[in-house]
């Protein structure tokens, strides 16, 4: 059959076969029944192997369903034009069809093809009766006119479905964009401390600022270079990630900013970009929890037969400049002598110890026990007083080892 595959493809594109009854089509067959003066009107669609009734008037639409080869509407589709049969039982072309020679004994039939904008006959709008009838020219024209309205309604329905599909795709795309936007913003928040990410999104730049009260800390794993040469690189990175991830959690807990990691060194600070009167105390609490976490992870490593990684920390307090570096690959960084001194204090620390400056000690001595180390000659600085940060004082400690702050201290720090 010419273009039959294209016709069936067009029919399926309407997504209308085997759907529930719809008011718009029921209304059209009722209208046709009133205009044409016939009680039984159907909208029948011709599928590959069957006639499927979309709507019916006078009797339930399901009564018109039949195999395609037994369908009078199939002749309309094949001929692509209106078909009038005054008495089907008297016409040899149709008298052997099941609907004609047996129940329901159709005698009269008139059907107009449902031709869409691409010229495919999808089915027919038909009227039937169970006795011979005549069908005037005016009624033929009315039947064809209503058939065009049926097609128009089908097109409208198809457009509505396509619009809904497009809407869902658009909503999915918007959701995807929102997720990507949120992911980008979360990533940016991980790069930039405090509310700087929002400032960057709004203005595209952040001017460097001077901060007069900041505490900077550096961690370093002792003999990490030698361990990295001997160990498996993948295992080494996984272990380092485990340590640093635990540090991230501690920083989040105490409101301390992770600035960056440099190899096996973790750089942290407090007092930027949000100023804090307790910057030194919070940094020292962070350092103690870092050491506690490293001790616990090292015990696990030793139990697994791996070499533990002892860590040293250096901390110093003072003024610095902080701001954004770069445009396309942005980074939040700090500059100034305070940063350089903190790095030196880490180098002059020892494994499993926290080395703090006199400036830091002055700000935290109310809450911590510290051991003076005396003046130590520092390259470029000369004799510099240093202190070991030992533990939290008993009255502010939440554990026996003095590594965890109690509720009293946390309230004093507004945590």
C-alpha positions in Angstrom: 0.0 0.0 0.0 1.5 3.4 -1.1 3.1 5.3 1.8 1.5 3.0 4.3 4.6 2.9 6.5 4.7 6.7 6.5 0.9 6.8 7.3 1.3 4.5 10.3 4.3 6.5 11.5 2.1 9.7 11.3 -0.7 8.0 13.2 1.6 6.8 16.0 3.0 10.3 16.3 -0.3 11.5 17.7 0.1 9.1 20.7 -3.7 8.7 20.7 -4.3 5.0 20.2 -5.6 3.1 23.2 -6.2 6.2 25.2 -9.1 7.0 27.5 -12.2 8.8 26.2 -11.7 12.5 25.7 -14.5 15.1 26.0 -13.4 17.0 22.9 -13.8 14.1 20.6 -17.0 12.9 22.3 -18.4 16.4 21.8 -17.6 16.3 18.1 -19.4 13.0 17.4 -22.4 14.2 19.4 -22.4 17.4 17.4 -22.1 15.4 14.1 -25.0 13.2 15.2 -27.2 16.3 15.8 -26.2 18.0 12.5 -26.5 15.0 10.3 -29.5 13.4 11.9 -27.9 10.0 12.5 -27.8 8.5 16.0 -24.6 6.5 15.4 -21.4 8.4 14.7 -17.8 7.2 15.2 -14.3 8.5 14.9 -12.3 5.4 13.8 -8.6 5.3 13.4 -7.0 2.6 11.2 -4.0 1.0 12.8 -1.8 -1.6 11.2 -4.1 -4.5 11.9 -7.2 -3.0 13.4 -9.8 -0.3 13.5 -9.7 1.5 16.8 -12.6 3.8 17.8 -11.5 7.1 19.3 -15.1 8.2 20.0 -18.6 7.1 19.5 -22.2 8.5 19.7 -25.4 6.5 20.2 -23.6 3.3 21.4 -20.4 2.6 23.2 -17.3 3.3 21.1 -15.9 -0.2 21.8 -18.6 -1.8 19.6 -16.8 -0.3 16.5 -13.5 -2.0 17.2 -12.7 -4.7 14.7 -9.9 -6.2 12.6 -8.8 -3.8 9.8 -9.8 -6.3 7.1 -13.4 -6.1 8.4 -13.5 -2.3 8.5 -15.6 -0.2 6.2 -13.4 2.8 7.3 -10.4 1.0 5.9 -11.9 1.5 2.4 -12.1 5.3 3.2 -8.4 5.3 4.2 -7.3 3.4 1.1 -9.4 5.5 -1.3 -8.5 8.7 0.5 -11.9 10.1 -0.2 -15.5 10.2 1.3 -17.3 6.9 0.9 -21.2 6.7 0.8 -22.8 3.2 1.0 -26.7 3.5 0.9 -27.1 -0.3 1.5 -24.0 -2.3 2.3 -25.9 -5.6 2.2 -26.9 -5.0 -1.4 -23.3 -4.1 -2.4 -21.1 -7.0 -3.3 -18.0 -5.1 -2.3 -19.1 -4.8 1.3 -21.8 -7.5 1.9 -19.3 -10.1 3.1 -17.8 -7.9 5.9 -18.6 -9.3 9.3 -20.3 -6.1 10.5 -22.6 -6.2 7.5 -23.5 -9.9 7.2 -23.7 -10.5 10.9 -24.2 -8.5 14.1 -24.7 -5.5 14.1 -25.9 -5.8 10.5 -24.8 -2.4 9.2 -26.8 -1.3 6.2 -26.0 2.4 5.7 -22.4 3.8 5.9 -21.0 7.3 5.2 -17.4 8.1 6.0 -15.1 11.0 5.4 -11.3 10.5 5.7 -9.3 12.2 8.5 -6.5 13.7 6.4 -3.8 15.5 8.3 -1.6 18.4 7.1 0.9 15.9 5.6 -1.8 14.3 3.4 -2.1 11.0 5.3 -5.6 9.5 6.0 -5.4 8.4 9.6 -9.0 7.1 9.8 -12.5 8.4 9.2 -15.4 10.2 10.7 -18.4 7.9 9.9 -22.1 7.6 10.4 -23.9 4.2 10.3 -27.4 2.9 10.4 -29.1 -0.4 10.4 -31.4 0.3 7.6 -30.8 1.7 4.1 -30.5 5.5 4.0 -29.9 8.3 1.6 -27.3 11.0 2.3 -27.7 14.4 0.7 -24.9 16.5 -0.8 -25.3 19.0 2.1 -24.8 16.2 4.6 -21.7 15.0 2.8 -20.2 18.5 3.0 -21.2 18.7 6.7 -19.5 15.3 7.3 -16.3 16.5 5.6 -16.4 19.8 7.5 -16.7 18.0 10.8 -14.0 15.5 9.8 -11.6 18.5 9.4 -12.5 19.6 12.9 -11.6 16.2 14.2 -8.2 16.5 12.5 -7.8 20.0 13.9 -8.6 18.7 17.4 -6.1 15.8 16.9 -3.4 18.3 15.8 -4.2 20.5 18.8 -3.9 17.5 21.1 -0.6 16.6 19.5 0.8 20.1 19.9 -0.3 20.0 23.5 1.7 16.8 24.1 4.7 18.1 22.2 4.5 21.4 24.2 4.3 19.3 27.4 7.3 17.3 26.3 9.2 20.4 25.4 8.2 21.9 28.8 9.5 18.9 30.6 12.7 18.9 28.6 13.1 22.6 29.4 12.4 22.0 33.1 14.9 19.2 33.0 17.4 21.4 31.3 16.8 24.2 33.8 17.1 21.7 36.7 20.4 20.5 35.2 21.6 24.1 34.9 20.6 24.8 38.5 22.5 21.7 39.6 25.5 22.7 37.6 25.2 26.2 39.0 24.9 24.9 42.6 27.9 22.5 42.0 29.9 25.4 40.7 28.9 27.6 43.6 29.8 24.8 46.1 33.1 24.4 44.4 33.7 28.1 44.5 32.8 28.2 48.2 35.4 25.5 48.8 38.0 27.7 47.0 37.1 30.9 48.7 36.5 31.3 52.5 33.5 33.0 54.1 31.2 35.0 51.9 33.9 35.8 49.4 32.4 33.4 46.9 29.2 35.4 46.7 31.2 38.6 46.3 33.1 37.1 43.5 29.9 35.9 41.8 28.4 39.4 42.1 31.4 41.5 41.1 34.0 39.2 39.5 36.8 40.6 41.7 37.8 40.9 45.3 40.3 43.6 46.3 43.1 42.4 48.7 42.4 43.6 52.3 44.7 44.2 55.3 43.9 42.2 58.5 45.7 43.2 61.7 44.8 40.2 63.8 45.1 36.8 62.1 46.6 33.5 63.2 48.3 31.3 60.6 49.2 27.6 61.0 51.2 25.1 58.9 51.3 21.3 59.3 54.0 19.0 57.9 54.5 15.3 58.0 58.0 14.4 59.1 60.1 12.5 56.6 57.2 12.5 54.1 59.6 12.9 51.2 61.4 9.6 52.1 58.1 7.8 52.7 56.8 9.0 49.3 59.8 7.6 47.5 59.4 4.2 49.1 55.6 3.9 49.1 53.0 3.2 46.4 52.0 6.6 44.9 48.2 5.7 44.8 48.2 4.5 48.4 50.2 7.6 49.4 47.7 9.9 47.9 44.8 8.0 49.5 46.4 8.2 52.9 47.1 11.9 52.5 43.5 12.5 51.4 42.3 10.7 54.5 44.3 12.9 56.9 43.5 16.1 55.1 39.8 15.3 54.9 39.7 14.9 58.6 41.4 18.3 58.9 38.7 19.8 56.7 36.1 18.6 59.1 37.9 20.0 62.1 38.3 23.4 60.5 34.5 23.4 59.6 33.7 22.5 63.2 35.7 25.4 64.7 35.2 28.0 62.0 38.8 28.0 60.9 39.6 28.4 57.3 41.6 25.9 55.2 43.7 28.1 52.9 45.4 25.4 50.8 47.5 22.2 50.8 51.1 22.3 49.5 52.3 18.8 49.1 52.1 17.2 52.5 51.5 20.6 54.2 48.1 21.9 55.3 47.8 25.6 55.7 45.0 27.0 57.9 44.1 30.4 59.4 41.6 32.2 61.6 40.6 35.8 61.4 40.0 36.1 57.7 37.9 37.0 55.8 35.7 37.3 58.9 37.5 38.9 61.8 37.6 37.0 65.0 38.7 38.1 68.5 39.5 34.5 69.3 41.5 33.7 66.2 44.6 32.5 68.1 42.6 30.3 70.6 40.6 28.7 67.8 43.7 28.0 65.8 45.4 26.3 68.7 42.3 24.2 69.4 42.4 23.2 65.8 46.0 22.2 66.0 45.4 20.1 69.1 42.6 18.3 67.3 44.8 17.8 64.2 47.4 16.1 66.4 44.7 13.9 68.1 43.3 12.9 64.7 46.8 12.1 63.3 47.6 10.0 66.4 44.4 8.0 65.9 45.0 7.5 62.2 48.6 6.5 62.8 47.6 3.8 65.2 45.3 2.4 62.6 48.2 2.5 60.0 50.5 0.8 62.5 48.0 -2.0 63.1 47.8 -2.5 59.4 51.6 -2.8 59.1 52.2 0.6 57.6 54.6 3.3 58.7 53.0 6.0 60.8 53.3 9.6 59.8 54.3 11.8 62.7 53.3 15.5 62.2 54.6 18.8 63.3 52.8 22.2 63.4 53.9 25.8 63.5 51.6 28.7 64.5 52.1 32.5 64.5 49.7 35.5 65.0 50.0 38.9 63.4 48.9 41.2 60.5 48.8 40.2 56.8 47.2 40.9 53.5 44.6 38.5 52.0 42.9 38.4 48.6 42.2 36.8 45.3 45.0 35.7 43.0 44.3 35.2 39.3 41.2 35.7 37.1 40.6 32.4 35.3 42.1 30.1 37.9 41.4 31.9 41.1 43.0 31.3 44.4 42.6 32.9 47.8 46.0 33.7 49.3 47.7 35.5 52.1 50.9 37.6 52.1 53.1 39.2 54.7 55.8 38.5 57.3 53.2 36.7 59.5 52.9 34.0 56.9 56.6 33.6 56.5 57.1 33.4 60.3 54.4 30.8 60.7 56.1 28.7 58.1 59.4 29.0 59.9 57.8 28.0 63.2 56.6 24.8 61.5 60.2 24.1 60.3 61.5 24.6 63.9 58.9 22.4 65.4 59.3 18.7 66.2 57.3 15.6 65.4 54.1 15.3 67.4 54.6 18.8 68.7 53.0 22.2 68.1 55.4 25.2 68.0 53.8 28.6 68.6 55.2 32.1 68.6 55.3 34.6 71.5 52.6 36.6 69.7 50.3 33.6 69.7 51.2 32.5 73.2 50.3 36.0 74.5 46.8 35.6 73.1 46.1 32.1 74.3 47.9 31.6 77.6 44.7 32.1 79.6 43.4 28.8 78.2 46.4 26.6 77.5 49.5 25.1 79.2 52.6 26.0 77.2 56.3 25.2 77.7 58.7 28.0 76.9 61.5 26.9 74.6 63.5 30.2 75.0 64.9 32.2 72.2 65.9 30.2 69.1 67.9 31.6 66.3 65.7 31.8 63.2 67.1 32.5 59.8 66.4 36.1 58.8 64.8 36.9 62.2 67.5 36.3 64.8 66.7 35.1 68.3 63.0 34.4 68.5 61.0 33.2 71.5 59.1 30.0 70.9 56.7 27.9 73.0 55.4 24.3 72.9 51.6 24.2 72.9 51.0 21.3 75.4 47.4 21.1 76.2 44.2 22.9 77.2 44.1 23.9 80.9 42.2 21.5 83.1 39.3 23.9 83.8 38.7 24.4 80.1 39.3 20.8 79.0 36.7 18.3 78.0 39.0 15.3 78.1 41.9 13.9 80.3 44.6 14.7 77.7 43.5 18.4 77.3 42.9 18.1 73.6 39.2 18.9 73.5 37.6 22.1 74.7 34.7 21.7 77.3 31.4 23.5 77.2 32.6 26.3 79.3 35.4 27.2 76.9 33.2 26.7 73.8 30.6 29.2 75.2 33.4 31.7 75.9 34.4 31.3 72.3 30.8 31.7 71.1 30.8 28.1 69.6 
